[in-house]
Amino acid sequence: MASHEIAEEISASSLLLGLSPTDIAVLVVSVMIALIAIILISRFRSAIVAEIEAAKASITKENVGILKAVTDNLSPRIVHCSSETDVAREANSMIRAAIQAKGNENLQGGFTATSNVETPFVTFYGAADLGTPQTDGLTVEELKHFEEFDELMLEAVNDDVRVRRHINLFSNPELKKRTKGAQAQYVKWLIARYDFVYSNPSFELINNPRVPQWGASFSSLITNDAILEIKANGLSGIAIYNSLISRSVRESLKRARKMAASDRIITIKSSDKNSVNDFYELIMSAVTTCGINIQELDEDGSLFFYKTGSQFEKMMKKMSQDG
């Protein structure tokens, strides 16, 4: 209803009530003020409600962040792996997270030397082969976890995730004490590691006397945010997801490494051709010690191919220098 209509209604009523024109004007103004006040109060109430809802949403978001920080720092997520399939699944989850973190790092242009954020890495301590099941009778779905482990390892090194395996390799006298079957498995494992080192620049094999020796039933997998303690050569384990615990364990391992004699710690990587050649000589020395037919274990000729390739590179380099 328009204001003039309201005034007419009030005027008509006022005649009946005996109101003067002045009283009528006051009454009209009062009604208009009341209407304006109602509108303003309604809008003010809506604004207050909106602000309260926004504040509640902000507080809820902040509480979620605080809860996450408390959970990450004080309440680690612990997963018990009761089977080798569970172990492989958790290992895959950790490696996949490292690959994702590396991708995020690349999008941000890499982390600077002064950054508190560590570059993504995957580090093994020991020789548990999580890509090969130890038991028979696994279903197709269960076997997929072991196949995925090998695929993720290749994806990690191809994406330049720093991948290292610390292992305490046998000396020849120690190797002589093992059974013929164990000796053959060990040499075959060495050949596979030689192939992987040579083919993947992001992978490093570290002969470290302070970590489990080859064949030990326990080993570890560590990333920036998690630890997987592997028992019974991969048949069971415990995964702990917490960055502070991971950092603390790594610091302890670093201190132990510094305590070891520096001349006994050997890093083998493809960019260091001398270390690769020394690793080749170590394998051949193990073959001679055990009296093994190398052709039976090096089925695809990896050792011969890479060694002859290395010699060919040296020959071509010498020819270019002489020429």
Secondary structure, 3 states (H helix, E strand, C coil): CCHHHHHHHHHHHHHHHCCCHHHHHHHHHHHHHHHHHHHHHHHHHHHHHHHHHHHHHHHHHHHHHHHHHHHHHHCCEEEEECCHHHHHHHHHHHHHHHHHHHHHHHHCCCCCCCCCCCCCEEEEECCCCCCCCCCCCCCHHHHHHHHHHHHHHHHHHHCCCEEEEEEECCCHHHHHCCCHHHHHHHHHHHHHHHHHHHHCCCEEEEECCCCCECCCCCEEEEECCEEEEEEHHHCEEEEEECHHHHHHHHHHHHHHHHHCCHHHCEEECCCCHHHHHHHHHHHHHHHHHHCCCHHHHCCCCHHHHHHHHHHHHHHHHHHHHHC
